Structures are given as C-alpha cells and as structure tokens.
C-alpha cells in the first residue's frame, strides 16, 4: 500500500538537539516519494526551511493525513492533544530521553519512516482523558490529557484534603499531596514514579494513584475505563490546588470545587514501525533484564 499518506505534517520542538538534521533527512525522503509536506511554523523557522509550507500546530491536523512528531514524549503529548481532534495518525521520532511514545530511532529514521509509508506498521489506539473543573455545578475550565490528570497541592510542604467518587460511589476521603488519574499510556510516566502499576496500553482501564498519602493503607486503584471520576476539593482547604494535564496544561481549583475526569470520545492513533513491542520498549527504557545481559 505505497504512498497511502499523501499529505504529511512535520512537528517538533526547537529545544531538542539534532532536530534540524532529522527534518532535512525527512524532507529529502518525502520529496523523493512525491508527498506534500507542511511544517509546523516554529519548526520551519528554526530549521531555516522558511520556503516550505508552514502552519501553526492548531491547524495542521486538519490539513494532513499523517503527522510526524520529532522530539521527546513531551513533544508528542503536546501535539497529540491537537491532532486527536482531527483523527490524524501520529509517528513519533525520538530526540528526547526515554521515548515511550516517540519510538522511532533517530539512527534509523529513514528506513523506519519508509516502512511506515509503505504500509508496514503497527496501528495502536490510545484513549485520552477529559478533565473539567466545576464550581457550583458550572464548568469553569477544561482540558485533555493523553498521560494523566493530576490534582495536587501545588506545594511540597502542604497536603490537600479531597474526596474521591467513582461512578457516583464514594471511595474515600484522603489527605495527600494529590491524586494522579492515569491512562495506561501514562502508566510508565508520572504514575509509575508515584508507585502506580505499569499497564499494557491496550487495557481499557484507568489507574488512581494517591501522592504521598497520609495513610499507610492508601494504594493505587485500577477502575474500568469508562468510569466517571470525581475529585472534590474539601471546602476547608486553604490552598488553590492546580489541576495539570500531562504536566503541561494547568487549571486552578478552589476549595469546594469538583474535578471530573472521564475517557475522551476520540482516541489517538499511533503508528509504530515494524517490530514494535510494548514489552521490548519497557525492557529497553526501564532497563529490565539488565542482569541477564553478559
């Protein structure tokens, strides 16, 4: 199925080293294949490709059949929240550190992207979360997340008190630094650092991870993926806890506010190169089985 993607967008972060060369290599490859290419505007300016078609990332998803994101997982998280609105499939080229989502190697980018363009790829569907902050029943802020929604105290020296409800059923009231609501995709990110389980990304489930709870028995809870999660910030709190989505988009709650989190209707489609394996990625990124390597 050659050239099934005729319009391709290149997105990236200028902070990552080596981005210019990757963009130049990709443009050469895509030109050879006769593909129309649009660059994210800030990437085009950085890479001195101003004569190329360029567009803000807020608009690029509606104009392309495939988006290639160059950078780390943070770059892909930021782009994904825009691209998912247009059902645009995404490839991630790793110029960051771990790269659980940006899994195309920069050393083999041309061969792997060529394979994907030839139709040799693994299609992967990942769900996102919608988050709303409601005050007196009125939504005063909303955002979306591919990895996680986090309600926290905003300071390392103070806890917040909150109540957790799942599908309208009371779960607990807790004093803690906060609560992480994570998708399976985000289970290898902040949730894992907080002691949450690693989840296969195909699971239809959400994990709730309390952050440094003032309780010896508070543990992560895994709930069904279509659950509605409500976090009530107890009115007697004296702080205004931030609500962050993927660590990038932040809303502010007040005492007495409620934070609602649920699965987003539209999933994100990731395209992985041939040979992709979630468990192989864990072995590589998390250094599993190092003791077995001579």
N, C-alpha and C positions, 0 to 999 in steps of 0.2 A: 504494500500500500504506500508507494513512494509519494512524497510531497503532499500528504494529506493536510498539512498545515501550510497554507499559502500566505498568511499574514502573521508575522511573529513580532512580539514586543520584547525588548531588552530593558530590564530594570536593574538597578543596583545602588549601592552606597559608595560614595566617593571616599569614605574613610578607609576602606579596605585596600591593602597593597595588592598590586598585580591586576587590578580591575581593568585598567587600560588595555593591557595585552590580551586579556580574555575577550574583551569587546572587539578588539581588532581581529582576533582569530575567528570569532563567531561571524563577524560581518563578512569576512572573506569566504567562509564556508557557505553562508546563507546567500551571498551574491552568486556563488557558483551554482547553487541549486535554484536560482531564479525566484527566490522568496522575497516578498515585500517586507521590509523591516522598519519598525518605528522604535525610536529610543526614548526612554524617559528623559525629560528635558534636562534635569540636573546631571544625568549620566552623560548625555551628549555634550554638554558644556565642559564637564570635567575632562572627557576623553578627547576633546578637540575634534569632534565629529559634527560640528555645527551645520554642515551642509546636508546632513541626514535628516529625514523626517523625525520630528520630536514632538512630545506631548506630555502633559502632566499625568502622573500616575492615576489621578482621579478619573481620567478619561480614557486611558489607554486600554483598559479591559474590554470596553465596548467595541474597539476597533480591530482586535486581533483574534486569531484562532488559538494561539499558544503564547504564553508568557514565560520567558527565561529570566530568572532572578539570580543575579550574581552577588554573592556576599555571604554572610552567615545566616544562622537561623533567624536572628532578629530581623534581617532584611526581608526574609520570606514571610515572617509573621506580619510585618507591616504591609507588605504588598498583598498578601492573601486576603486581608480584610476588605480591600478594594476589589480585587479580582473576582472574589466569590459572588459578588452581586451580578456578574455577567456570565457566570458558569464557564469562566476561562480556565482551562487546564494549565498547570504550572510545572516547570522543571526548575530545580534549584542547583546552582553551581557553587560549590563551597569555596569561599575565600575567607571564612571565619575560623572558628576554633573547632568545636565538636562536630557540628554539621549533621544533626539527626534528620533535618528536613532538606537541607541543601546537600544532597548525597552524590552529585556528580563530581568526580575528582578533577581538579584543575589541570592535573598532569595528563589526563586522558579525555579532555573535554570534547575535542573534535570527533573522536571515534564514538563516544557515548551519545553525543547530540545527534550525530549522523544516524546512529542506530535508531534513536527515537523517531527521527524524521522519516526513516524508512518503515516505520510501523512496528519496530521491535522494542517494546517497552512493557512495563508492568503498570497498569492503571490502579490507582489507590484512592479511595474515597474517605475523606476525613470530615467529621462534623465539627461545627463551631458552636460557641455559646453566645446567647444574647443576654445582656445584663441591663437591668433597669433599677434606678433609684427612685422610689416613690415616697412622697411626703403628703400625708393626709389623703392617700389614695390617688394622688396626681403624680404622673411621671415627670420628674424634673431633670432627668439625664439618662442617656442610654449609650451603650457601646457594645462591641462584639469582640470575641476572643477565640483564637484557634487553640492556644495552650491552656490558659487559665484565667479565672476571675478571682481576685484576691481582695478581701476586706481586711484591713489591718489598722493598727492604732496610729500609724504614721510616725511613731517614735519608739526607739528601742528601750525606753525607760518606763513605759506605761502600757498596761493592758487595757483591753476593752471588754465590756460585758455584752454578750449578744445571745439571742435565742435562735435556734435552728429548727425549721419545719421542712418536711419533705412531703409533697403532695397533700398539704394541709394537715399533716400529722406532726404533732410536737415531738421533737427528738431530744433536745437538751437545751439548758441554759449554761453558758460557759464563760469563764474569764480566761482570756488568752491574748497573745499578741495579734491574733487574727484567725482567718479561715481561708484556706485555698480550695477553690472549686475547680477541678481539673478535668479536662478531656483525656482520653487515652493518649492522644498526641502529646499532651503536656505532661504526661506521667514521667517522662525522662528529663523534665526540666525542674522548675521550682518545687513542684510537688515531691519529686524524688529527694531533693535537698531537705525537705521538711519531714522526711520519713514515710512518704507515701509509697504505694506499691508500683512497680513497673507493669504496665498494662499493654497487651497486644493492641496495636492501633485499630484493629477491626472490631474490637469489643464495642457493644452498644451499652456503654456504662459511663458513669461519672464518679469521680472519687472526691470525697470531702476530707481535707487534711487540716486538723487544728494546728495552729502555730504556737509552740511553746505553751501548751495549756496549763492552767493552774490546777491540774488534776493528774493523778498517776494512772487513771483508767481511761482517759480520753485517747482514742485511737482512730486512725483513718477509717472511713465508712465508704463502701462502694455501693452506689444506688443505680437503678435502672436508667438508661439513657434518656428516656422521655419524661423523667421526673421534673416537677417544678420545685425549685429550691428557694426557700425564703429565709433571709437572714435579717432579723430585727435587731437594730442597734438600740439597746435598752436606754430608756429616756434619762436615767440618772448618770449616764456617761458625761464627762466634761470635755471630751475631745470631739473633733470632727473627722471621723475616720475616712481616709481615701479609699476608693474602690478602683483598683487598677486592672486593666485588661491586657494580658500579655506583657505586663510591665511597661507598657508604652502609653496607653490611653487611660487617663485618670479622671474619675468623677469624685465628688465630695458628698458624703452623707452627714447628716446631723443626728444628734440623739433623738430617737423616736422615729427615724426613717426606716424603711424596709428596702432591702436589696433582693430583687427577684432574678433568678438565673434559670435559663432553660435552653434546650437544644435549638439551634437555628434551623430554619426550614431548609435552606440551601446548603449542601455540603461543598467542600473544596475538593477538586480533583488534582491529585499529584501524579505526575508521570515519572517513573523510575527507570533507569537504564537496565538493560538485560542483566540478569544475575542478582538483582536486588533481593535482600533478605533482611527482615527486621532484626532477627536474632544475630545474624552476622554483623549488622550495624552495632548492636549492643556489645558484642564481643570486641569489636574494634574500638568504639568510642569509650566504653566503660572499662576496657582492659580486662574483660572476663577471660579466664583460662590462661592468663599470662604465665602462671606457674607450670603449665604443661608445655610451654614452648622452650625447646632446648637452647 
